[in-house]
Amino acid sequence: MDAVWGAVTRLFGEFGASLASLALIDYDCERRSAILRANLEAVDNVRTALATITMLVGKEAAVHVLAVSGTIKALREKLKA
């Protein structure tokens, strides 16, 4: 989560990061996937910031958005399919 906050803060500053209201909802170690919650108005900014992440825990990485949904329940359904 530090990498996500860092990316959002670098691109949009502390004020922009605070508007995102980011929260980690779930993380699956096996699938290496996470569910993040963000303010609706900040979704595009968060997606942009995620695309700039190139290192995680000292290793090269790329972050991809698999799905976006209005509710956590609907998102889990999308990810099952």
PDB file of N, CA, C and O in Angstrom:
ATOM      1  N   MET A   1       0.828  -1.196   0.000  1.00  0.00           N
ATOM      2  CA  MET A   1       0.000   0.000   0.000  1.00  0.00           C
ATOM      3  C   MET A   1       0.868   1.253   0.000  1.00  0.00           C
ATOM      4  O   MET A   1       0.454   2.304  -0.491  1.00  0.00           O
ATOM      5  N   ASP A   2       2.076   1.137   0.554  1.00  0.00           N
ATOM      6  CA  ASP A   2       2.987   2.282   0.561  1.00  0.00           C
ATOM      7  C   ASP A   2       3.325   2.728  -0.864  1.00  0.00           C
ATOM      8  O   ASP A   2       3.426   3.924  -1.137  1.00  0.00           O
ATOM      9  N   ALA A   3       3.498   1.766  -1.763  1.00  0.00           N
ATOM     10  CA  ALA A   3       3.824   2.101  -3.154  1.00  0.00           C
ATOM     11  C   ALA A   3       2.664   2.847  -3.806  1.00  0.00           C
ATOM     12  O   ALA A   3       2.887   3.773  -4.586  1.00  0.00           O
ATOM     13  N   VAL A   4       1.450   2.463  -3.501  1.00  0.00           N
ATOM     14  CA  VAL A   4       0.275   3.124  -4.076  1.00  0.00           C
ATOM     15  C   VAL A   4       0.176   4.550  -3.553  1.00  0.00           C
ATOM     16  O   VAL A   4       0.006   5.491  -4.328  1.00  0.00           O
ATOM     17  N   TRP A   5       0.284   4.711  -2.230  1.00  0.00           N
ATOM     18  CA  TRP A   5       0.231   6.059  -1.651  1.00  0.00           C
ATOM     19  C   TRP A   5       1.352   6.917  -2.194  1.00  0.00           C
ATOM     20  O   TRP A   5       1.145   8.091  -2.500  1.00  0.00           O
ATOM     21  N   GLY A   6       2.547   6.338  -2.317  1.00  0.00           N
ATOM     22  CA  GLY A   6       3.688   7.082  -2.839  1.00  0.00           C
ATOM     23  C   GLY A   6       3.463   7.553  -4.259  1.00  0.00           C
ATOM     24  O   GLY A   6       3.780   8.694  -4.595  1.00  0.00           O
ATOM     25  N   ALA A   7       2.913   6.680  -5.103  1.00  0.00           N
ATOM     26  CA  ALA A   7       2.655   7.035  -6.496  1.00  0.00           C
ATOM     27  C   ALA A   7       1.601   8.138  -6.598  1.00  0.00           C
ATOM     28  O   ALA A   7       1.766   9.080  -7.373  1.00  0.00           O
ATOM     29  N   VAL A   8       0.538   8.030  -5.832  1.00  0.00           N
ATOM     30  CA  VAL A   8      -0.521   9.051  -5.867  1.00  0.00           C
ATOM     31  C   VAL A   8       0.018  10.378  -5.352  1.00  0.00           C
ATOM     32  O   VAL A   8      -0.273  11.433  -5.917  1.00  0.00           O
ATOM     33  N   THR A   9       0.795  10.325  -4.292  1.00  0.00           N
ATOM     34  CA  THR A   9       1.353  11.551  -3.715  1.00  0.00           C
ATOM     35  C   THR A   9       2.343  12.217  -4.674  1.00  0.00           C
ATOM     36  O   THR A   9       2.338  13.440  -4.812  1.00  0.00           O
ATOM     37  N   ARG A  10       3.188  11.425  -5.335  1.00  0.00           N
ATOM     38  CA  ARG A  10       4.146  11.997  -6.284  1.00  0.00           C
ATOM     39  C   ARG A  10       3.435  12.717  -7.433  1.00  0.00           C
ATOM     40  O   ARG A  10       3.859  13.794  -7.853  1.00  0.00           O
ATOM     41  N   LEU A  11       2.360  12.123  -7.934  1.00  0.00           N
ATOM     42  CA  LEU A  11       1.668  12.722  -9.079  1.00  0.00           C
ATOM     43  C   LEU A  11       0.729  13.868  -8.708  1.00  0.00           C
ATOM     44  O   LEU A  11       0.644  14.864  -9.426  1.00  0.00           O
ATOM     45  N   PHE A  12       0.023  13.722  -7.580  1.00  0.00           N
ATOM     46  CA  PHE A  12      -1.052  14.670  -7.275  1.00  0.00           C
ATOM     47  C   PHE A  12      -0.872  15.423  -5.965  1.00  0.00           C
ATOM     48  O   PHE A  12      -1.739  16.202  -5.569  1.00  0.00           O
ATOM     49  N   GLY A  13       0.254  15.194  -5.290  1.00  0.00           N
ATOM     50  CA  GLY A  13       0.529  15.887  -4.036  1.00  0.00           C
ATOM     51  C   GLY A  13      -0.272  15.309  -2.882  1.00  0.00           C
ATOM     52  O   GLY A  13      -1.119  14.435  -3.065  1.00  0.00           O
ATOM     53  N   GLU A  14       0.012  15.809  -1.705  1.00  0.00           N
ATOM     54  CA  GLU A  14      -0.670  15.311  -0.507  1.00  0.00           C
ATOM     55  C   GLU A  14      -2.159  15.630  -0.527  1.00  0.00           C
ATOM     56  O   GLU A  14      -2.978  14.819  -0.096  1.00  0.00           O
ATOM     57  N   PHE A  15      -2.504  16.800  -1.023  1.00  0.00           N
ATOM     58  CA  PHE A  15      -3.916  17.176  -1.084  1.00  0.00           C
ATOM     59  C   PHE A  15      -4.667  16.245  -2.041  1.00  0.00           C
ATOM     60  O   PHE A  15      -5.750  15.763  -1.710  1.00  0.00           O
ATOM     61  N   GLY A  16      -4.104  15.992  -3.209  1.00  0.00           N
ATOM     62  CA  GLY A  16      -4.730  15.082  -4.169  1.00  0.00           C
ATOM     63  C   GLY A  16      -4.845  13.672  -3.624  1.00  0.00           C
ATOM     64  O   GLY A  16      -5.845  12.992  -3.854  1.00  0.00           O
ATOM     65  N   ALA A  17      -3.822  13.231  -2.902  1.00  0.00           N
ATOM     66  CA  ALA A  17      -3.864  11.896  -2.306  1.00  0.00           C
ATOM     67  C   ALA A  17      -4.950  11.809  -1.232  1.00  0.00           C
ATOM     68  O   ALA A  17      -5.620  10.785  -1.097  1.00  0.00           O
ATOM     69  N   SER A  18      -5.116  12.882  -0.481  1.00  0.00           N
ATOM     70  CA  SER A  18      -6.144  12.856   0.562  1.00  0.00           C
ATOM     71  C   SER A  18      -7.544  12.812  -0.038  1.00  0.00           C
ATOM     72  O   SER A  18      -8.455  12.246   0.566  1.00  0.00           O
ATOM     73  N   LEU A  19      -7.728  13.398  -1.211  1.00  0.00           N
ATOM     74  CA  LEU A  19      -9.036  13.372  -1.873  1.00  0.00           C
ATOM     75  C   LEU A  19      -9.393  11.973  -2.377  1.00  0.00           C
ATOM     76  O   LEU A  19     -10.568  11.656  -2.561  1.00  0.00           O
ATOM     77  N   ALA A  20      -8.377  11.140  -2.599  1.00  0.00           N
ATOM     78  CA  ALA A  20      -8.611   9.796  -3.127  1.00  0.00           C
ATOM     79  C   ALA A  20      -9.259   8.875  -2.097  1.00  0.00           C
ATOM     80  O   ALA A  20      -9.949   7.927  -2.472  1.00  0.00           O
ATOM     81  N   SER A  21      -9.050   9.133  -0.815  1.00  0.00           N
ATOM     82  CA  SER A  21      -9.589   8.283   0.260  1.00  0.00           C
ATOM     83  C   SER A  21      -9.277   6.805   0.006  1.00  0.00           C
ATOM     84  O   SER A  21     -10.172   5.962   0.071  1.00  0.00           O
ATOM     85  N   LEU A  22      -8.038   6.498  -0.277  1.00  0.00           N
ATOM     86  CA  LEU A  22      -7.634   5.128  -0.589  1.00  0.00           C
ATOM     87  C   LEU A  22      -7.704   4.223   0.629  1.00  0.00           C
ATOM     88  O   LEU A  22      -7.385   4.634   1.745  1.00  0.00           O
ATOM     89  N   ALA A  23      -8.128   2.984   0.399  1.00  0.00           N
ATOM     90  CA  ALA A  23      -8.147   1.975   1.458  1.00  0.00           C
ATOM     91  C   ALA A  23      -7.929   0.606   0.830  1.00  0.00           C
ATOM     92  O   ALA A  23      -8.480   0.304  -0.229  1.00  0.00           O
ATOM     93  N   LEU A  24      -7.124  -0.216   1.488  1.00  0.00           N
ATOM     94  CA  LEU A  24      -6.905  -1.594   1.054  1.00  0.00           C
ATOM     95  C   LEU A  24      -8.024  -2.440   1.641  1.00  0.00           C
ATOM     96  O   LEU A  24      -8.169  -2.526   2.861  1.00  0.00           O
ATOM     97  N   ILE A  25      -8.814  -3.063   0.777  1.00  0.00           N
ATOM     98  CA  ILE A  25      -9.934  -3.882   1.216  1.00  0.00           C
ATOM     99  C   ILE A  25      -9.521  -5.337   1.356  1.00  0.00           C
ATOM    100  O   ILE A  25      -9.882  -5.992   2.335  1.00  0.00           O
ATOM    101  N   ASP A  26      -8.768  -5.851   0.392  1.00  0.00           N
ATOM    102  CA  ASP A  26      -8.387  -7.261   0.398  1.00  0.00           C
ATOM    103  C   ASP A  26      -7.095  -7.444  -0.379  1.00  0.00           C
ATOM    104  O   ASP A  26      -6.835  -6.723  -1.343  1.00  0.00           O
ATOM    105  N   TYR A  27      -6.280  -8.418   0.045  1.00  0.00           N
ATOM    106  CA  TYR A  27      -5.072  -8.769  -0.692  1.00  0.00           C
ATOM    107  C   TYR A  27      -4.949 -10.283  -0.721  1.00  0.00           C
ATOM    108  O   TYR A  27      -5.025 -10.936   0.320  1.00  0.00           O
ATOM    109  N   ASP A  28      -4.760 -10.840  -1.912  1.00  0.00           N
ATOM    110  CA  ASP A  28      -4.609 -12.286  -2.098  1.00  0.00           C
ATOM    111  C   ASP A  28      -3.166 -12.565  -2.495  1.00  0.00           C
ATOM    112  O   ASP A  28      -2.748 -12.238  -3.606  1.00  0.00           O
ATOM    113  N   CYS A  29      -2.408 -13.169  -1.588  1.00  0.00           N
ATOM    114  CA  CYS A  29      -0.980 -13.438  -1.840  1.00  0.00           C
ATOM    115  C   CYS A  29      -0.787 -14.410  -2.999  1.00  0.00           C
ATOM    116  O   CYS A  29       0.126 -14.235  -3.807  1.00  0.00           O
ATOM    117  N   GLU A  30      -1.630 -15.423  -3.089  1.00  0.00           N
ATOM    118  CA  GLU A  30      -1.481 -16.430  -4.140  1.00  0.00           C
ATOM    119  C   GLU A  30      -1.682 -15.826  -5.527  1.00  0.00           C
ATOM    120  O   GLU A  30      -0.894 -16.081  -6.438  1.00  0.00           O
ATOM    121  N   ARG A  31      -2.720 -15.040  -5.685  1.00  0.00           N
ATOM    122  CA  ARG A  31      -3.016 -14.430  -6.988  1.00  0.00           C
ATOM    123  C   ARG A  31      -2.263 -13.122  -7.187  1.00  0.00           C
ATOM    124  O   ARG A  31      -2.261 -12.558  -8.282  1.00  0.00           O
ATOM    125  N   ARG A  32      -1.626 -12.644  -6.130  1.00  0.00           N
ATOM    126  CA  ARG A  32      -0.926 -11.358  -6.134  1.00  0.00           C
ATOM    127  C   ARG A  32      -1.841 -10.259  -6.657  1.00  0.00           C
ATOM    128  O   ARG A  32      -1.493  -9.507  -7.567  1.00  0.00           O
ATOM    129  N   SER A  33      -3.021 -10.191  -6.052  1.00  0.00           N
ATOM    130  CA  SER A  33      -3.994  -9.174  -6.443  1.00  0.00           C
ATOM    131  C   SER A  33      -4.566  -8.500  -5.201  1.00  0.00           C
ATOM    132  O   SER A  33      -4.611  -9.084  -4.119  1.00  0.00           O
ATOM    133  N   ALA A  34      -4.993  -7.281  -5.382  1.00  0.00           N
ATOM    134  CA  ALA A  34      -5.545  -6.505  -4.276  1.00  0.00           C
ATOM    135  C   ALA A  34      -6.830  -5.822  -4.717  1.00  0.00           C
ATOM    136  O   ALA A  34      -7.040  -5.547  -5.899  1.00  0.00           O
ATOM    137  N   ILE A  35      -7.669  -5.560  -3.750  1.00  0.00           N
ATOM    138  CA  ILE A  35      -8.869  -4.753  -3.975  1.00  0.00           C
ATOM    139  C   ILE A  35      -8.669  -3.464  -3.196  1.00  0.00           C
ATOM    140  O   ILE A  35      -8.487  -3.476  -1.979  1.00  0.00           O
ATOM    141  N   LEU A  36      -8.707  -2.356  -3.918  1.00  0.00           N
ATOM    142  CA  LEU A  36      -8.561  -1.035  -3.312  1.00  0.00           C
ATOM    143  C   LEU A  36      -9.873  -0.284  -3.420  1.00  0.00           C
ATOM    144  O   LEU A  36     -10.601  -0.415  -4.404  1.00  0.00           O
ATOM    145  N   ARG A  37     -10.163   0.498  -2.406  1.00  0.00           N
ATOM    146  CA  ARG A  37     -11.323   1.378  -2.458  1.00  0.00           C
ATOM    147  C   ARG A  37     -10.811   2.797  -2.650  1.00  0.00           C
ATOM    148  O   ARG A  37      -9.841   3.209  -2.012  1.00  0.00           O
ATOM    149  N   ALA A  38     -11.469   3.542  -3.533  1.00  0.00           N
ATOM    150  CA  ALA A  38     -11.096   4.939  -3.777  1.00  0.00           C
ATOM    151  C   ALA A  38     -12.360   5.754  -3.995  1.00  0.00           C
ATOM    152  O   ALA A  38     -13.398   5.228  -4.394  1.00  0.00           O
ATOM    153  N   ASN A  39     -12.254   7.018  -3.731  1.00  0.00           N
ATOM    154  CA  ASN A  39     -13.343   7.949  -3.967  1.00  0.00           C
ATOM    155  C   ASN A  39     -13.665   7.960  -5.463  1.00  0.00           C
ATOM    156  O   ASN A  39     -12.753   7.921  -6.289  1.00  0.00           O
ATOM    157  N   LEU A  40     -14.928   8.011  -5.813  1.00  0.00           N
ATOM    158  CA  LEU A  40     -15.355   7.961  -7.211  1.00  0.00           C
ATOM    159  C   LEU A  40     -14.690   9.042  -8.062  1.00  0.00           C
ATOM    160  O   LEU A  40     -14.278   8.774  -9.190  1.00  0.00           O
ATOM    161  N   GLU A  41     -14.584  10.247  -7.534  1.00  0.00           N
ATOM    162  CA  GLU A  41     -13.989  11.340  -8.292  1.00  0.00           C
ATOM    163  C   GLU A  41     -12.495  11.147  -8.521  1.00  0.00           C
ATOM    164  O   GLU A  41     -11.922  11.783  -9.405  1.00  0.00           O
ATOM    165  N   ALA A  42     -11.852  10.277  -7.738  1.00  0.00           N
ATOM    166  CA  ALA A  42     -10.405  10.097  -7.823  1.00  0.00           C
ATOM    167  C   ALA A  42     -10.002   8.817  -8.555  1.00  0.00           C
ATOM    168  O   ALA A  42      -8.811   8.523  -8.646  1.00  0.00           O
ATOM    169  N   VAL A  43     -10.943   8.062  -9.071  1.00  0.00           N
ATOM    170  CA  VAL A  43     -10.622   6.776  -9.703  1.00  0.00           C
ATOM    171  C   VAL A  43      -9.636   6.947 -10.854  1.00  0.00           C
ATOM    172  O   VAL A  43      -8.670   6.189 -10.950  1.00  0.00           O
ATOM    173  N   ASP A  44      -9.857   7.910 -11.714  1.00  0.00           N
ATOM    174  CA  ASP A  44      -8.941   8.116 -12.844  1.00  0.00           C
ATOM    175  C   ASP A  44      -7.538   8.494 -12.368  1.00  0.00           C
ATOM    176  O   ASP A  44      -6.542   8.037 -12.929  1.00  0.00           O
ATOM    177  N   ASN A  45      -7.465   9.328 -11.333  1.00  0.00           N
ATOM    178  CA  ASN A  45      -6.158   9.703 -10.787  1.00  0.00           C
ATOM    179  C   ASN A  45      -5.439   8.492 -10.187  1.00  0.00           C
ATOM    180  O   ASN A  45      -4.233   8.331 -10.373  1.00  0.00           O
ATOM    181  N   VAL A  46      -6.165   7.656  -9.479  1.00  0.00           N
ATOM    182  CA  VAL A  46      -5.565   6.468  -8.868  1.00  0.00           C
ATOM    183  C   VAL A  46      -5.094   5.504  -9.954  1.00  0.00           C
ATOM    184  O   VAL A  46      -4.004   4.942  -9.851  1.00  0.00           O
ATOM    185  N   ARG A  47      -5.891   5.310 -10.975  1.00  0.00           N
ATOM    186  CA  ARG A  47      -5.482   4.423 -12.075  1.00  0.00           C
ATOM    187  C   ARG A  47      -4.217   4.943 -12.746  1.00  0.00           C
ATOM    188  O   ARG A  47      -3.326   4.164 -13.085  1.00  0.00           O
ATOM    189  N   THR A  48      -4.137   6.250 -12.937  1.00  0.00           N
ATOM    190  CA  THR A  48      -2.946   6.854 -13.529  1.00  0.00           C
ATOM    191  C   THR A  48      -1.736   6.622 -12.635  1.00  0.00           C
ATOM    192  O   THR A  48      -0.664   6.255 -13.118  1.00  0.00           O
ATOM    193  N   ALA A  49      -1.903   6.834 -11.340  1.00  0.00           N
ATOM    194  CA  ALA A  49      -0.795   6.647 -10.404  1.00  0.00           C
ATOM    195  C   ALA A  49      -0.353   5.184 -10.358  1.00  0.00           C
ATOM    196  O   ALA A  49       0.845   4.912 -10.275  1.00  0.00           O
ATOM    197  N   LEU A  50      -1.282   4.249 -10.408  1.00  0.00           N
ATOM    198  CA  LEU A  50      -0.925   2.821 -10.394  1.00  0.00           C
ATOM    199  C   LEU A  50      -0.061   2.463 -11.598  1.00  0.00           C
ATOM    200  O   LEU A  50       0.837   1.626 -11.498  1.00  0.00           O
ATOM    201  N   ALA A  51      -0.332   3.092 -12.720  1.00  0.00           N
ATOM    202  CA  ALA A  51       0.434   2.804 -13.937  1.00  0.00           C
ATOM    203  C   ALA A  51       1.880   3.266 -13.829  1.00  0.00           C
ATOM    204  O   ALA A  51       2.732   2.798 -14.584  1.00  0.00           O
ATOM    205  N   THR A  52       2.172   4.173 -12.907  1.00  0.00           N
ATOM    206  CA  THR A  52       3.536   4.685 -12.769  1.00  0.00           C
ATOM    207  C   THR A  52       4.394   3.840 -11.833  1.00  0.00           C
ATOM    208  O   THR A  52       5.600   4.068 -11.740  1.00  0.00           O
ATOM    209  N   ILE A  53       3.811   2.882 -11.147  1.00  0.00           N
ATOM    210  CA  ILE A  53       4.573   2.046 -10.211  1.00  0.00           C
ATOM    211  C   ILE A  53       5.446   1.078 -11.005  1.00  0.00           C
ATOM    212  O   ILE A  53       4.950   0.301 -11.821  1.00  0.00           O
ATOM    213  N   THR A  54       6.755   1.138 -10.754  1.00  0.00           N
ATOM    214  CA  THR A  54       7.695   0.259 -11.459  1.00  0.00           C
ATOM    215  C   THR A  54       8.514  -0.610 -10.515  1.00  0.00           C
ATOM    216  O   THR A  54       9.191  -1.536 -10.962  1.00  0.00           O
ATOM    217  N   MET A  55       8.463  -0.326  -9.214  1.00  0.00           N
ATOM    218  CA  MET A  55       9.218  -1.102  -8.228  1.00  0.00           C
ATOM    219  C   MET A  55       8.334  -1.385  -7.021  1.00  0.00           C
ATOM    220  O   MET A  55       7.641  -0.498  -6.523  1.00  0.00           O
ATOM    221  N   LEU A  56       8.367  -2.636  -6.557  1.00  0.00           N
ATOM    222  CA  LEU A  56       7.695  -3.033  -5.325  1.00  0.00           C
ATOM    223  C   LEU A  56       8.676  -3.843  -4.501  1.00  0.00           C
ATOM    224  O   LEU A  56       9.181  -4.867  -4.961  1.00  0.00           O
ATOM    225  N   VAL A  57       8.946  -3.396  -3.302  1.00  0.00           N
ATOM    226  CA  VAL A  57       9.860  -4.081  -2.377  1.00  0.00           C
ATOM    227  C   VAL A  57      11.209  -4.348  -3.050  1.00  0.00           C
ATOM    228  O   VAL A  57      11.780  -5.429  -2.904  1.00  0.00           O
ATOM    229  N   GLY A  58      11.703  -3.365  -3.777  1.00  0.00           N
ATOM    230  CA  GLY A  58      13.012  -3.475  -4.396  1.00  0.00           C
ATOM    231  C   GLY A  58      13.090  -4.329  -5.646  1.00  0.00           C
ATOM    232  O   GLY A  58      14.187  -4.578  -6.146  1.00  0.00           O
ATOM    233  N   LYS A  59      11.965  -4.785  -6.164  1.00  0.00           N
ATOM    234  CA  LYS A  59      11.938  -5.602  -7.380  1.00  0.00           C
ATOM    235  C   LYS A  59      11.107  -4.898  -8.442  1.00  0.00           C
ATOM    236  O   LYS A  59      10.145  -4.193  -8.134  1.00  0.00           O
ATOM    237  N   GLU A  60      11.496  -5.102  -9.704  1.00  0.00           N
ATOM    238  CA  GLU A  60      10.721  -4.512 -10.790  1.00  0.00           C
ATOM    239  C   GLU A  60       9.308  -5.073 -10.780  1.00  0.00           C
ATOM    240  O   GLU A  60       9.100  -6.258 -10.521  1.00  0.00           O
ATOM    241  N   ALA A  61       8.345  -4.215 -11.064  1.00  0.00           N
ATOM    242  CA  ALA A  61       6.947  -4.639 -11.031  1.00  0.00           C
ATOM    243  C   ALA A  61       6.118  -3.769 -11.967  1.00  0.00           C
ATOM    244  O   ALA A  61       6.516  -2.667 -12.343  1.00  0.00           O
ATOM    245  N   ALA A  62       4.976  -4.289 -12.323  1.00  0.00           N
ATOM    246  CA  ALA A  62       3.983  -3.535 -13.084  1.00  0.00           C
ATOM    247  C   ALA A  62       2.627  -3.787 -12.434  1.00  0.00           C
ATOM    248  O   ALA A  62       2.302  -4.921 -12.080  1.00  0.00           O
ATOM    249  N   VAL A  63       1.852  -2.744 -12.283  1.00  0.00           N
ATOM    250  CA  VAL A  63       0.537  -2.856 -11.662  1.00  0.00           C
ATOM    251  C   VAL A  63      -0.516  -2.689 -12.750  1.00  0.00           C
ATOM    252  O   VAL A  63      -0.466  -1.742 -13.536  1.00  0.00           O
ATOM    253  N   HIS A  64      -1.466  -3.614 -12.790  1.00  0.00           N
ATOM    254  CA  HIS A  64      -2.536  -3.577 -13.792  1.00  0.00           C
ATOM    255  C   HIS A  64      -3.886  -3.535 -13.089  1.00  0.00           C
ATOM    256  O   HIS A  64      -4.095  -4.217 -12.086  1.00  0.00           O
ATOM    257  N   VAL A  65      -4.789  -2.740 -13.613  1.00  0.00           N
ATOM    258  CA  VAL A  65      -6.155  -2.682 -13.098  1.00  0.00           C
ATOM    259  C   VAL A  65      -6.960  -3.737 -13.840  1.00  0.00           C
ATOM    260  O   VAL A  65      -7.077  -3.693 -15.065  1.00  0.00           O
ATOM    261  N   LEU A  66      -7.512  -4.683 -13.093  1.00  0.00           N
ATOM    262  CA  LEU A  66      -8.301  -5.755 -13.700  1.00  0.00           C
ATOM    263  C   LEU A  66      -9.759  -5.376 -13.883  1.00  0.00           C
ATOM    264  O   LEU A  66     -10.387  -5.758 -14.871  1.00  0.00           O
ATOM    265  N   ALA A  67     -10.298  -4.624 -12.933  1.00  0.00           N
ATOM    266  CA  ALA A  67     -11.711  -4.244 -13.007  1.00  0.00           C
ATOM    267  C   ALA A  67     -11.969  -3.065 -12.078  1.00  0.00           C
ATOM    268  O   ALA A  67     -11.249  -2.842 -11.105  1.00  0.00           O
ATOM    269  N   VAL A  68     -13.016  -2.320 -12.408  1.00  0.00           N
ATOM    270  CA  VAL A  68     -13.484  -1.218 -11.576  1.00  0.00           C
ATOM    271  C   VAL A  68     -14.980  -1.393 -11.419  1.00  0.00           C
ATOM    272  O   VAL A  68     -15.674  -1.725 -12.380  1.00  0.00           O
ATOM    273  N   SER A  69     -15.481  -1.171 -10.210  1.00  0.00           N
ATOM    274  CA  SER A  69     -16.901  -1.350  -9.975  1.00  0.00           C
ATOM    275  C   SER A  69     -17.379  -0.339  -8.940  1.00  0.00           C
ATOM    276  O   SER A  69     -16.584   0.254  -8.211  1.00  0.00           O
ATOM    277  N   GLY A  70     -18.670  -0.160  -8.894  1.00  0.00           N
ATOM    278  CA  GLY A  70     -19.262   0.758  -7.930  1.00  0.00           C
ATOM    279  C   GLY A  70     -19.362   0.191  -6.532  1.00  0.00           C
ATOM    280  O   GLY A  70     -19.396   0.944  -5.559  1.00  0.00           O
ATOM    281  N   THR A  71     -19.409  -1.139  -6.415  1.00  0.00           N
ATOM    282  CA  THR A  71     -19.494  -1.768  -5.099  1.00  0.00           C
ATOM    283  C   THR A  71     -18.495  -2.916  -5.010  1.00  0.00           C
ATOM    284  O   THR A  71     -18.084  -3.483  -6.022  1.00  0.00           O
ATOM    285  N   ILE A  72     -18.119  -3.243  -3.792  1.00  0.00           N
ATOM    286  CA  ILE A  72     -17.172  -4.339  -3.578  1.00  0.00           C
ATOM    287  C   ILE A  72     -17.813  -5.663  -3.993  1.00  0.00           C
ATOM    288  O   ILE A  72     -17.153  -6.521  -4.580  1.00  0.00           O
ATOM    289  N   LYS A  73     -19.093  -5.823  -3.688  1.00  0.00           N
ATOM    290  CA  LYS A  73     -19.798  -7.058  -4.041  1.00  0.00           C
ATOM    291  C   LYS A  73     -19.791  -7.275  -5.558  1.00  0.00           C
ATOM    292  O   LYS A  73     -19.490  -8.372  -6.029  1.00  0.00           O
ATOM    293  N   ALA A  74     -20.119  -6.242  -6.311  1.00  0.00           N
ATOM    294  CA  ALA A  74     -20.136  -6.353  -7.771  1.00  0.00           C
ATOM    295  C   ALA A  74     -18.729  -6.594  -8.320  1.00  0.00           C
ATOM    296  O   ALA A  74     -18.557  -7.315  -9.303  1.00  0.00           O
ATOM    297  N   LEU A  75     -17.744  -6.000  -7.693  1.00  0.00           N
ATOM    298  CA  LEU A  75     -16.360  -6.220  -8.133  1.00  0.00           C
ATOM    299  C   LEU A  75     -15.953  -7.665  -7.941  1.00  0.00           C
ATOM    300  O   LEU A  75     -15.347  -8.258  -8.833  1.00  0.00           O
ATOM    301  N   ARG A  76     -16.269  -8.236  -6.811  1.00  0.00           N
ATOM    302  CA  ARG A  76     -15.947  -9.655  -6.567  1.00  0.00           C
ATOM    303  C   ARG A  76     -16.630 -10.559  -7.596  1.00  0.00           C
ATOM    304  O   ARG A  76     -16.049 -11.556  -8.024  1.00  0.00           O
ATOM    305  N   GLU A  77     -17.848 -10.219  -7.990  1.00  0.00           N
ATOM    306  CA  GLU A  77     -18.546 -10.993  -9.016  1.00  0.00           C
ATOM    307  C   GLU A  77     -17.846 -10.875 -10.360  1.00  0.00           C
ATOM    308  O   GLU A  77     -17.707 -11.867 -11.075  1.00  0.00           O
ATOM    309  N   LYS A  78     -17.401  -9.664 -10.712  1.00  0.00           N
ATOM    310  CA  LYS A  78     -16.684  -9.447 -11.966  1.00  0.00           C
ATOM    311  C   LYS A  78     -15.398 -10.264 -12.012  1.00  0.00           C
ATOM    312  O   LYS A  78     -15.050 -10.833 -13.047  1.00  0.00           O
ATOM    313  N   LEU A  79     -14.701 -10.318 -10.891  1.00  0.00           N
ATOM    314  CA  LEU A  79     -13.419 -11.007 -10.840  1.00  0.00           C
ATOM    315  C   LEU A  79     -13.567 -12.530 -10.861  1.00  0.00           C
ATOM    316  O   LEU A  79     -12.635 -13.236 -11.245  1.00  0.00           O
ATOM    317  N   LYS A  80     -14.715 -13.033 -10.456  1.00  0.00           N
ATOM    318  CA  LYS A  80     -14.975 -14.487 -10.497  1.00  0.00           C
ATOM    319  C   LYS A  80     -15.114 -14.967 -11.934  1.00  0.00           C
ATOM    320  O   LYS A  80     -14.674 -16.068 -12.266  1.00  0.00           O
ATOM    321  N   ALA A  81     -15.722 -14.151 -12.790  1.00  0.00           N
ATOM    322  CA  ALA A  81     -16.010 -14.549 -14.173  1.00  0.00           C
ATOM    323  C   ALA A  81     -14.769 -14.666 -15.014  1.00  0.00           C
ATOM    324  O   ALA A  81     -14.854 -14.992 -16.198  1.00  0.00           O
TER     325      ALA A  81
END
